[in-house]
Every structure is written in structure tokens, then in C-alpha cells.
Amino acid sequence: MVIFDSTYFSVSQGWLTGWKIKDKTTGAITIPNAAMKCQIGLVWMQVRRTKKHLSLNRDQSEDMLFFSFAKAVRDPNSGDGKLWTSLEPDALADLLISEANKTARDPFHTPSWW
């Protein structure tokens, strides 16, 4: 099931297939490692349920989450990759929601780590 679809990435999750990131520019499919699978589950739960009241737009927060996750899985040495491996789920959820809120207020806002 496709959970997130943008111009550059598609993020899907299947019962038998697990998480997959498709890079639409190259057609490459990447499977996240065990640590990233765990991290996305914990952060997604926080963004979607526990901290949803902090989001100006929950859909935008989830889009920020999945876009950042896709970038982190595709390039672990990128700014996103470093964030996903260094921050605890709680701190990462707060950061992603905060950046999504800034983008909701200013459509030209770009997260500092990009």
C-alpha cells in the first residue's frame, strides 16, 4: 500500500513486503534497515496520534515525515539521514511537526537541514 507519493519519492508498506522507498527519478527501490523501520514506526505514531494536536495541518506534518524518511533511507549521509539516526523518536517528531508548521505558515520555507 502506498502511504506517501510525491514527485520524487513513493513510500509504501505491505504486510508481507514491509517498507519500500521508490526513487522516482532513478526507479531505484530501497528497503530501510531494521533501525530505520523501527524509527519510522515510532515517529509516525507520534506525528499521527500522540502529538497531532501540535500540528497546524496533520497531513502536511505526515508529508514532511515521509519525505524526510525517504531521503534518509535513500542517502544515510544526508542531513535527513543524520537526523533520523541521531535523534530520539520524540525529538524527531517535534522537529518534523515544527518544520511542517513553518511551511504551513510560509510555503517557501525550507527546513534548515535540507
Beta strands, then each sheet from edge to edge (+ up, - down):
strand 1: 2-5
strand 2: 9-14
strand 3: 18-23
strand 4: 29-30
sheet 1: 1+ 2- 3+ 4-
end
